[in-house]
Amino acid sequence: QTPGAHTILGHPDSLFVLFFTEMWERFSYYGMRALLVLFLVTTAAKGGWGWSRADATALYGWYTGLVYLTPILGGFIADKILGSRRSVVLGGFIIAAGHACLLFDTPATFYTGLGLVVAGTGLFKPNISAIVGQLYTKENEGGRDGGYTLFYMGVNSGAFFGILLCGYIGENISWPMGFGLAGAFMILGAIQFYFGQGIFGDIGLAKSQQTGTAVVETEAAPHIVADRLKAICVFSFFTIFFWFAFEQAGGSMTIFAADYTDRNLVGTSGMLFKIVNSLMTVIPTIILTWLLIKLFAGTAKRYLLSNALLVVCIGLIWVLVIWMLQREFGLDQSSVPATWFGVLNSFFLVILAPMFSKMWEKHWNPSGPVKFGVGLVLLGLGFAALSYGASSIPAGAKTASVSMVFLIAAYFFHTMGELCISPVGLSYISKLAPARLLGLMFGVWFLNTAIANKLAGYTGSYIDHISETYSLSVFFLIFTLIPIGAGIVLMLLNNWMKKKMHGIH
Ligand code: GLN
């Protein structure tokens, strides 16, 4: 069976095995992350640890930073010893073991759990991303950016359901159940990958496992490799910049939402919000179920167990979603929780990703630097919406009424920007990296996020200062102008970058 013989949405069906595996891993990551700070700051009487917000966010910062630092090690280990497939399976089980530790309410098990998730993610994340690129060869090269965009939709489907379900269950039912749910889906995801991996043929095997039929990669000449590594550096620089501003937006928008948004949701507007909210939950569930049915119809005979596990997972999601909706309609909704805006990002991403994927394949496929440039301009436009929305707030004000429309518009633009940068970047790493350093280069890519997060945490401390001295609007204006400027610079670098990429589009 040649990999890529069956297609779904014009892509090898094996892409969707990766899609669903990554979806469960991100479900566990984002789901647990949504609970972490809440759990730590909740009083002991309510089952939390009663930490101060500052301590809790400091631990959160360390945790999210380390999760994106270890991929560099995980990528290296896969390149040298394990191969990417074994790394994904091992990483998945280590992550699940980490979540299992969180079920026990002692500091020792809790920190061990966090450590295991960090280590497991290091093995899992860069290597699953590397396998995606190997599904695209000369024959189907044109689908690579689109394929990574669909894969990224899997990332965000996981984030979406994880934040929604683990967050909801942890907060409303019990913390261990929330953490446990994250771990349970990770186990199902890892088993599903393990039993479905035959679909990849020789792709992602360690050298020691290869049967001899694997295509031997011929490496480009040293000066070409050096040039391509330079191109990776330029992409990395702008990506650090993107994630830095994006993280900054996430943090400040939550404050913005909590302090300034019109929160009086009673009567008709409350009902309207509930309906919008329900549609937001149901639409991605329908899209995913449809994808699953496609995958099941195409590959069921070959990978029955793997697919049966997928059916179980999606079935469970439906049950949880329906249960959550029922409860929501039973509760009196009087305000929009600030965290709701965070979920909007993954919602827009799931909805927009198929369109972007098609656009790159069929309609408009400029080179990487142009896509990155457009992404940065879109990021700036999102901040422009916020700046405009905040212009009625006087300097130093603590609460004010501002329409939610500006926040929604900001997330819409930011998500489009993310789609031009994050999945496209993964695609370029897969094209530019020398084959023997593939895992390591994906590790470098995620290192960008670790650096950006650290920087965002550092400059975040100036938000209050700038918004009190000038105004919140000025703060957002800074983030409007800088990304747009950076985007234009990158577009101007297009020809130089194309030379460094030596024929890679
Ligand atoms: N949303 C992306 C993911 O979880 C973010 C990764 C990154 O590089 N920041 O995969």
Boltz pocket constraint, residues with backbone or C-beta under 6 A from the ligand:
constraints:
  - pocket:
      binder: B
      contacts: [[A, 26], [A, 155], [A, 243], [A, 422], [A, 445], [A, 446], [A, 449]]
      max_distance: 6.0
